[in-house]
């Protein structure tokens, strides 16, 4: 019994210690972000390209087929109530409020998040970060901040693209294949969506971008400087980001509702 209590105590202490270090790390990134944006904007733009543009293919392909599946399933369900014209509203709400931000964040973690984590972890394993410190270059400002800001900016843009392509997929399936009226599809969607729905999409996409970028940079920077350690950091990036996004999605949805 004593051993169990001792292990539980050490686990709680380790969690509190790690969580505190994580918060301090986040504050360090925020402190250096304005200087990096003003003095070295090209580094940030390059990381937005690496995290965003290089993820476009998987985002667009998944978005198209998610929208197409929503169109098929939504038509099948609504046809039972003779409400096929409302399929546009169903697809729009599903993509904008839930599936768009969540799917994009999970895909982003699997593609860009792992790339960021492994890149930073490899730089640490090969002593590149230590070399920067010896040359009086702050590795947090020079390496971590541009990647964090790039991920935070790229993810909301990718969410918007995912939603647009998803609506296109639903349009092609429901209108071209299932012969739903195009005017009713878009008109009911336009009338049903409100400003608060767009606000929810913006809040979620920005929050998920910050979380995904922060976790990827944190895991890479704190990776054990070995091949096994870098691989473990990459795996932890995907797992922790996925869990964090799902929990945060529930919390934001509950608050906004």
CORGILIN-V172329 format. One record per residue. RES is the residue in three letters. SS is DSSP state (H for helix, E for strand, C for the rest). PHI is phi in whole degrees, 0 to 359 (999 if undefined). OMEGA is omega in whole degrees, 0 to 359 (* if undefined). Layout:
RES/SS/PHI/OMEGA ; RES/SS/PHI/OMEGA
This chain:
UNK/C/999/179 ; UNK/H/297/180 ; UNK/H/295/179 ; UNK/H/296/179 ; UNK/H/295/180 ; UNK/H/295/178 ; UNK/H/293/179 ; UNK/H/295/180 ; UNK/H/296/180 ; UNK/H/295/179 ; UNK/H/294/179 ; UNK/H/295/179 ; UNK/H/297/179 ; UNK/H/295/178 ; UNK/H/296/181 ; UNK/H/296/180 ; UNK/H/296/180 ; UNK/H/293/180 ; UNK/H/296/177 ; UNK/H/295/178 ; UNK/H/297/178 ; UNK/H/297/179 ; UNK/H/295/178 ; UNK/H/296/177 ; UNK/H/297/178 ; UNK/H/299/179 ; UNK/H/295/176 ; UNK/H/297/179 ; UNK/H/296/180 ; UNK/H/295/181 ; UNK/H/293/182 ; UNK/H/270/184 ; UNK/H/298/181 ; UNK/H/301/180 ; UNK/H/298/180 ; UNK/H/294/180 ; UNK/H/294/182 ; UNK/H/277/187 ; UNK/H/266/184 ; UNK/C/230/182 ; UNK/H/293/181 ; UNK/H/295/178 ; UNK/H/296/179 ; UNK/H/293/179 ; UNK/H/298/178 ; UNK/H/297/180 ; UNK/H/288/173 ; UNK/H/297/177 ; UNK/H/295/182 ; UNK/H/296/183 ; UNK/H/277/186 ; UNK/C/261/186 ; UNK/H/296/181 ; UNK/H/285/176 ; UNK/H/259/186 ; UNK/H/298/186 ; UNK/H/298/182 ; UNK/H/294/179 ; UNK/H/294/183 ; UNK/H/291/180 ; UNK/H/296/180 ; UNK/H/294/179 ; UNK/H/298/180 ; UNK/H/298/184 ; UNK/H/282/173 ; UNK/H/295/176 ; UNK/H/296/179 ; UNK/H/296/178 ; UNK/H/295/177 ; UNK/H/299/178 ; UNK/H/297/180 ; UNK/H/295/182 ; UNK/H/293/180 ; UNK/H/296/178 ; UNK/H/295/180 ; UNK/H/297/181 ; UNK/H/284/185 ; UNK/H/289/179 ; UNK/H/296/178 ; UNK/H/293/181 ; UNK/H/247/182 ; UNK/C/55/182 ; UNK/C/235/183 ; UNK/H/299/182 ; UNK/H/293/180 ; UNK/H/272/183 ; UNK/H/297/178 ; UNK/H/298/178 ; UNK/H/297/180 ; UNK/H/299/181 ; UNK/H/295/182 ; UNK/H/297/180 ; UNK/H/297/182 ; UNK/H/296/183 ; UNK/H/286/187 ; UNK/H/286/187 ; UNK/H/272/186 ; UNK/H/228/192 ; UNK/H/295/181 ; UNK/H/300/180 ; UNK/H/298/185 ; UNK/H/289/180 ; UNK/H/300/181 ; UNK/H/297/180 ; UNK/H/297/180 ; UNK/H/293/177 ; UNK/H/294/179 ; UNK/H/297/179 ; UNK/H/297/182 ; UNK/H/287/182 ; UNK/H/257/185 ; UNK/H/281/181 ; UNK/H/298/178 ; UNK/H/294/178 ; UNK/H/295/179 ; UNK/H/296/182 ; UNK/H/297/181 ; UNK/H/293/179 ; UNK/H/296/180 ; UNK/H/292/178 ; UNK/H/298/178 ; UNK/H/291/176 ; UNK/H/297/177 ; UNK/H/288/181 ; UNK/H/294/180 ; UNK/C/264/175 ; UNK/C/64/177 ; UNK/H/290/178 ; UNK/H/293/177 ; UNK/H/295/178 ; UNK/H/296/177 ; UNK/H/297/180 ; UNK/H/296/178 ; UNK/H/293/178 ; UNK/C/268/178 ; UNK/C/63/175 ; UNK/C/253/181 ; UNK/C/284/182 ; UNK/H/293/178 ; UNK/H/296/181 ; UNK/H/286/186 ; UNK/H/277/187 ; UNK/H/249/189 ; UNK/H/280/184 ; UNK/H/299/179 ; UNK/H/300/180 ; UNK/H/288/177 ; UNK/H/294/180 ; UNK/H/294/179 ; UNK/H/300/178 ; UNK/H/292/181 ; UNK/H/294/179 ; UNK/H/275/186 ; UNK/H/291/186 ; UNK/H/297/176 ; UNK/H/302/177 ; UNK/H/294/179 ; UNK/H/293/177 ; UNK/H/297/179 ; UNK/H/299/179 ; UNK/H/293/178 ; UNK/H/302/181 ; UNK/H/294/180 ; UNK/H/298/180 ; UNK/H/292/176 ; UNK/H/297/176 ; UNK/H/295/176 ; UNK/H/296/178 ; UNK/H/298/177 ; UNK/H/295/178 ; UNK/H/298/183 ; UNK/H/296/183 ; UNK/H/287/186 ; UNK/H/284/184 ; UNK/H/271/184 ; UNK/H/281/184 ; UNK/H/264/185 ; UNK/C/261/173 ; UNK/C/63/172 ; UNK/C/282/181 ; UNK/C/295/184 ; UNK/H/293/180 ; UNK/H/298/179 ; UNK/H/294/180 ; UNK/H/303/185 ; UNK/H/277/182 ; UNK/H/294/179 ; UNK/H/295/176 ; UNK/H/297/181 ; UNK/H/296/181 ; UNK/H/287/184 ; UNK/H/281/183 ; UNK/C/286/179 ; UNK/C/240/181 ; UNK/H/298/181 ; UNK/H/294/177 ; UNK/H/291/177 ; UNK/H/292/178 ; UNK/H/297/178 ; UNK/H/297/178 ; UNK/H/299/181 ; UNK/H/293/181 ; UNK/H/299/182 ; UNK/H/294/183 ; UNK/H/295/178 ; UNK/H/292/180 ; UNK/H/297/180 ; UNK/H/295/178 ; UNK/H/296/179 ; UNK/H/296/181 ; UNK/H/295/182 ; UNK/H/297/179 ; UNK/H/294/182 ; UNK/H/295/181 ; UNK/H/294/180 ; UNK/H/298/181 ; UNK/H/291/179 ; UNK/H/298/182 ; UNK/H/295/178 ; UNK/H/294/183 ; UNK/H/290/181 ; UNK/C/258/180 ; UNK/C/291/173 ; UNK/C/293/187 ; UNK/C/287/174 ; UNK/C/223/178 ; UNK/H/299/179 ; UNK/H/294/180 ; UNK/H/294/178 ; UNK/H/294/177 ; UNK/H/297/178 ; UNK/H/294/179 ; UNK/H/296/178 ; UNK/H/296/179 ; UNK/H/295/180 ; UNK/H/297/179 ; UNK/H/301/182 ; UNK/H/294/185 ; UNK/H/294/183 ; UNK/H/293/179 ; UNK/H/296/180 ; UNK/H/299/180 ; UNK/H/295/181 ; UNK/H/296/180 ; UNK/H/296/181 ; UNK/H/293/178 ; UNK/H/293/180 ; UNK/H/295/177 ; UNK/H/298/178 ; UNK/H/296/182 ; UNK/H/295/180 ; UNK/H/294/179 ; UNK/H/298/180 ; UNK/H/296/181 ; UNK/H/291/184 ; UNK/H/287/176 ; UNK/C/283/*
